[in-house]
Amino acid sequence: MKILIKLNVVLIAITLLTINFSFAQTPPPPNGGDTPEEGGNTPVGGGAPIGGGLLILAALGAGYGVKKVYEIKKRELTD
């Protein structure tokens, strides 16, 4: 029990001491800059494309679902 208390105290101390590092950078200017040359036409959330990543995640999720259904059907046939 004493080990758990010491571990918790150490983890809390590390968290409190390193929390200031998360405020080290200043935020970027809104929309990437003030002029179109600096990227002022980007949307509020940023200009990164997310379409390809969503397709990959959807395909992986569908594959995982098919695998789980196959395993359940296989288990029902053997029982």
N, C-alpha and C positions, 0 to 999 in steps of 0.2 A: 504494500500500500504506500509506503514511503517513497518507493521508486516512482510510482505513478504521480505522486504529488510533486516530486522534484522535476520529473519530466515535464509536467504541465507548467510549472513555474519557469523553467528554462524556455519552453516554447513561447509562452506569453512574453517573456523578456525579449526574446529574439524578434518577435512580431512587433512589439512596441518600439524597439530600437531601429528597426529597418523600415518602419512605416513612412518615415520622412523621405526616403528615396523615391517613393511613388510621386512626390510633388516636385521632382527635380527639373522637369522640362516645362517650358511655358507652352500653352496651347497654341495650335496653328491658327493663322488668321482665318476668319470665316470664308467659306467657299474657296479656300486655297489661295486667296490673294485679293487685292483690290481692283486689279486691272485684268482684262482678258489675257494679256501676255503672261501673267502670273497664274493663270488657271482660275479666273474668277467665274467661269461659266460652269463649274462643276456643281453637281447637286449637293444638297445639304449633308447627306450621309457620306459623301466622298464619291470619287469617280471610278472605283474598282469594279470590274465586271464580276458578277456572281452567278451568271447563268450556267457556265460549265460545271462549277462546283455543285450546284443544286442537282444537275442531271446525274452526276456521279454518285452523290449521296442517295438520290432516289433509286438508282439502279442497285446500289449495294443494299439498301433497305429491302427492296423487292426480292433480291436474291436470298437475303437472310430469312425473309418470311417464307419463301418457297422451301428453303431447306428445313425450317422448323415444321412446316406442314408435312413434308415428306417423312421426317423422322417420326411424327405422331402417327401417320398412317402406317408406317412400317412397324411401329411398336404395337398398334392395334391388331395387325395381321398375325404377329407372332404370339400374342396372348390368347 
